[in-house]
Amino acid sequence: KLSETKADTLIVDMGWMIKLTTETSRLGFG
């Protein structure tokens, strides 16, 4: 279960990074 939790956390973190990158690029700071 620890492995699954780590994987889920990593996926969530990646999702946040993608969202932040998309928002930043949209504002023209990319």
C-alpha atoms as a printed R data frame, in Angstrom:
   type eleno elety resid chain resno      x      y       z
1  ATOM     1    CA   LYS     A     1  0.000  0.000   0.000
2  ATOM     2    CA   LEU     A     2  2.920  2.335   0.628
3  ATOM     3    CA   SER     A     3  3.993  1.980  -3.009
4  ATOM     4    CA   GLU     A     4  0.490  2.765  -4.232
5  ATOM     5    CA   THR     A     5  0.303  5.810  -1.981
6  ATOM     6    CA   LYS     A     6  3.646  7.084  -3.257
7  ATOM     7    CA   ALA     A     7  2.540  6.556  -6.850
8  ATOM     8    CA   ASP     A     8 -0.748  8.368  -6.266
9  ATOM     9    CA   THR     A     9  1.069 11.265  -4.603
10 ATOM    10    CA   LEU     A    10  3.532 11.465  -7.480
11 ATOM    11    CA   ILE     A    11  0.715 11.517 -10.037
12 ATOM    12    CA   VAL     A    12 -1.046 14.283  -8.103
13 ATOM    13    CA   ASP     A    13  2.175 16.302  -7.895
14 ATOM    14    CA   MET     A    14  2.706 15.894 -11.632
15 ATOM    15    CA   GLY     A    15 -0.860 17.042 -12.255
16 ATOM    16    CA   TRP     A    16 -0.242 20.166 -10.200
17 ATOM    17    CA   MET     A    17  2.999 20.903 -12.062
18 ATOM    18    CA   ILE     A    18  1.215 20.551 -15.406
19 ATOM    19    CA   LYS     A    19 -1.593 22.825 -14.228
20 ATOM    20    CA   LEU     A    20  0.837 25.463 -12.954
21 ATOM    21    CA   THR     A    21  2.858 25.303 -16.169
22 ATOM    22    CA   THR     A    22 -0.287 25.672 -18.273
23 ATOM    23    CA   GLU     A    23 -1.537 28.626 -16.235
24 ATOM    24    CA   THR     A    24  1.884 30.278 -16.363
25 ATOM    25    CA   SER     A    25  2.186 29.842 -20.128
26 ATOM    26    CA   ARG     A    26 -1.325 31.218 -20.624
27 ATOM    27    CA   LEU     A    27 -0.336 34.371 -18.739
28 ATOM    28    CA   GLY     A    28  2.716 34.743 -20.944
29 ATOM    29    CA   PHE     A    29  5.347 34.058 -18.302
30 ATOM    30    CA   GLY     A    30  6.374 30.755 -19.889
